Each structure stands twice: as C-alpha cells, then as structure tokens.
C-alpha cells in the first residue's frame, strides 16, 4: 500500500469516527434549527481564515492551529447536513470546493506573514509562498484536466495530506518549542507539491498525445 493510500485510509477512518460519534449530534441540532449547509461552509471558512490570518502573523502559532482545527470540522458538518436533509447540489459542491481554496490560501498566507514578521526568515517566507502557489496549482491542474475530459489525480501532495501535515507539525512545533518540525514540513510540502504538479502535467500530456494519435488513426 502506498503512503498516499495509507494516509487516505487513515483520514477516512478519522472522518467516519467524528461524523458518527462526535459530530452527529451537532448535525442533528443544526438541521432542527434549519441552518443551511452552505452557511456552515461559509462560517467554517471565515473561522479558518481568521485563525490563520489573525494569530499566525502575531507568532501565536499554537492558538492559530487550535482555532483553525475547530473550524475545519465544519467541512465534515456541512457535508453530513446536506446528505441528511437531501440538499446536496451541484452549487453546494462548487461552493464548498471554492471556499476550501480560500481556507487553504489563508493558512499558508498566514504562515507567509509569520515568516515575514516575527518568524523573521526571508528563505521561509519565499518557501511558504511557493507552497501556497503550488498548492493552488495542484488543485487547478486536476480541475482543468477534468474540464477537458481527462484525469489528473494522484501525487503525494493531496489537499488533505497538505493540511494535516502543516497543521499537526506547526502545532506540535509550537507546543514543544521545536520549530524545526514546521520548517521540515514546509520543505517536504514544497517538494511534494512540485512532484504532484509535474506528475499531473505529464499525466495530462500522455492522455492528450494518446487522444491525438487516436484522432489521426481514425481520420480518413
């Protein structure tokens, strides 16, 4: 089993536990109150963004991670609410995915501001900015490929993997005063994002060339 598959399996088990045991009462309560899943998505994104952009630039890394983690669970709540109420929709999926990109950008953007401020490191300001941009390119490459009728999945830097890694290591590094944990993770994510983007570009290129060859073969 690959590392990516193992990570995905662990995340799926984690999600199933929280959805079935911890979050189910919250979902039921929100449904009774008539709260929209889209509203939960919006509030969750605002909370994640505030946690990252308010606390990280001040050097309050652990506080930021705790606030972000609390609001990240909204990503599980809104989906469960949509399924329970039968309100899953194309717009809901689009809205959720779009706001996910905003939350991701806020997390890495907050770390960029941290390194540009109290973290005082030009190297890691640039490296974290690179992670922010390449994370967005990773998602864009897949979405654009699918819009063209091709597939661009795979790589070692899926969105969930990136978020879990940076939040866990930033939090542990701040808690135990071991900043190297976060710094090492940033290097790892920079390499993983690069690998993922390159792999997806090559994957789409192979599919495009195969389609061109097939088209020439079928041409009279």
C-alpha positions in Angstrom: 0.0 0.0 0.0 1.4 3.4 -1.0 1.9 6.2 1.6 -0.9 8.2 -0.1 -3.3 5.4 0.1 -2.5 4.7 3.7 -2.9 8.4 4.6 -6.3 8.5 2.8 -7.4 5.4 4.6 -6.5 6.9 8.0 -8.2 10.1 7.1 -11.4 8.2 6.1 -11.4 6.3 9.4 -10.9 9.5 11.3 -13.8 11.2 9.4 -16.1 8.3 9.9 -15.4 8.3 13.7 -16.0 12.1 14.0 -19.1 12.0 11.8 -20.7 9.0 13.5 -19.8 9.7 17.2 -18.9 13.3 17.8 -20.5 15.4 15.1 -23.8 13.6 14.6 -25.5 15.4 17.5 -24.3 18.8 16.1 -25.6 17.9 12.7 -29.0 16.9 14.1 -29.1 20.2 16.1 -28.3 22.4 13.1 -30.8 20.5 10.9 -33.6 21.1 13.6 -32.6 24.8 13.7 -33.0 25.0 9.9 -29.4 26.1 9.3 -28.2 25.8 5.7 -25.2 23.6 5.0 -23.9 26.5 2.8 -24.0 28.8 5.8 -21.9 26.3 7.8 -19.4 26.1 5.0 -19.1 29.9 4.9 -18.7 30.2 8.7 -16.1 27.5 8.8 -14.1 29.2 6.1 -14.3 32.5 7.9 -13.2 30.8 11.1 -10.2 29.1 9.4 -9.2 32.3 7.7 -9.4 34.3 10.9 -7.4 31.7 12.9 -4.7 31.8 10.3 -4.6 35.5 9.4 -5.1 36.9 12.9 -2.9 34.6 15.0 -0.1 33.3 12.7 1.2 36.8 11.8 1.5 37.6 15.6 3.5 34.5 16.2 0.7 32.8 18.1 1.1 29.5 16.1 -0.5 27.1 18.6 -3.5 29.3 19.1 -3.9 29.7 15.4 -3.7 25.9 14.9 -6.3 25.3 17.6 -8.7 27.8 16.1 -8.3 26.5 12.6 -8.8 22.9 13.8 -12.0 23.8 15.5 -13.4 25.3 12.3 -12.0 22.7 10.0 -14.6 20.3 11.3 -17.3 22.4 9.6 -16.1 20.7 6.4 -17.5 17.4 7.8 -20.6 19.0 9.3 -21.8 20.7 6.1 -21.5 17.6 4.0 -23.3 15.5 6.6 -26.1 18.1 6.8 -26.5 18.1 3.1 -26.8 14.3 2.9 -29.2 14.2 5.9 -31.5 16.8 4.5 -31.2 15.7 0.9 -29.9 19.2 0.0 -26.8 18.0 -1.9 -26.5 20.0 -5.0 -24.0 21.0 -7.7 -23.9 24.5 -6.3 -23.2 23.2 -2.8 -20.3 21.1 -4.1 -18.9 24.1 -6.1 -19.3 26.4 -3.1 -17.6 24.0 -0.7 -14.7 23.4 -3.1 -14.2 27.1 -3.8 -14.2 28.1 -0.1 -11.8 25.2 0.6 -9.3 27.0 -1.7 -9.8 30.2 0.3 -9.2 28.4 3.6 -6.1 26.7 2.2 -4.7 30.1 1.0 -5.4 31.7 4.3 -3.4 29.0 6.2 -0.3 29.3 4.1 -0.8 33.0 3.7 -0.8 33.4 7.5 2.5 31.4 7.7 4.0 33.7 5.0 3.1 36.7 7.1 4.6 34.9 10.2 7.9 34.4 8.5 7.8 38.0 7.1 7.2 39.2 10.6 8.0 37.6 13.9 9.5 34.5 12.2 12.0 36.8 10.5 13.1 34.5 7.7 13.2 35.5 4.1 14.0 32.0 3.0 10.9 30.5 4.7 8.8 33.4 3.6 9.6 32.5 0.0 9.4 28.8 0.5 6.0 29.0 2.2 4.7 31.3 -0.5 5.9 28.7 -3.0 3.8 26.1 -1.1 0.8 28.4 -1.3 1.1 28.9 -5.0 1.9 25.3 -5.9 -1.0 24.0 -3.7 -3.4 26.1 -5.7 -1.8 24.9 -9.0 -2.2 21.3 -7.8 -5.9 21.7 -7.4 -6.2 23.8 -10.6 -4.3 21.1 -12.7 -6.8 18.5 -11.7 -9.9 20.7 -12.2 -8.7 21.9 -15.6 -7.8 18.4 -16.8 -11.3 17.1 -15.8 -12.9 20.1 -17.6 -11.1 18.8 -20.8 -12.3 15.3 -20.2 -9.1 13.9 -18.8 -7.9 12.7 -15.4 -5.1 14.3 -13.3 -5.4 12.6 -9.9 -2.6 11.3 -7.9 0.7 12.6 -6.5 1.9 12.8 -2.9 0.5 16.2 -2.0 -3.3 15.8 -2.0 -5.1 18.6 -0.2 -5.9 16.6 3.0 -2.4 15.5 3.3 -1.0 19.0 3.0 -3.4 20.4 5.6 -2.9 17.6 8.1 0.9 17.8 7.8 1.2 21.6 8.2 -1.3 21.9 11.0 -0.1 19.0 13.0 3.6 19.9 12.7 3.1 23.6 13.3 1.0 22.8 16.4 3.5 20.3 17.8 6.4 22.5 17.0 4.8 25.4 18.9 3.7 23.2 21.8 7.1 21.6 22.4 9.2 24.6 21.2 10.6 22.6 18.3 10.2 24.9 15.3 12.2 22.6 13.1 9.1 20.3 12.9 7.3 23.0 11.0 10.3 24.0 8.9 11.0 20.5 7.9 7.3 20.1 6.9 7.5 23.2 4.7 10.4 21.7 2.8 8.7 18.4 2.5 5.5 20.1 1.2 7.5 22.2 -1.3 9.0 19.0 -2.8 5.7 17.1 -2.6 3.8 19.9 -4.3 6.4 20.1 -7.1 6.2 16.3 -7.6 2.4 16.4 -7.7 2.2 19.2 -10.2 4.8 17.7 -12.5 3.1 14.3 -12.3 -0.3 15.7 -13.2 1.1 17.7 -16.1 2.8 14.6 -17.5 -0.3 12.6 -17.0 -2.4 15.0 -19.0 0.2 15.2 -21.7 0.2 11.5 -22.1 -3.6 11.5 -22.4 -3.6 14.4 -24.8 -1.0 12.7 -27.1 -2.9 9.4 -27.0 -6.1 11.2 -28.0 -4.3 13.0 -30.9 -2.9 9.7 -32.1 -6.3 8.1 -31.9 -7.8 11.0 -33.8 -5.2 10.7 -36.6 -5.8 7.0 -36.8 -9.5 7.4 -37.3 -9.2 10.2 -39.8 -9.9 9.1 -43.4 
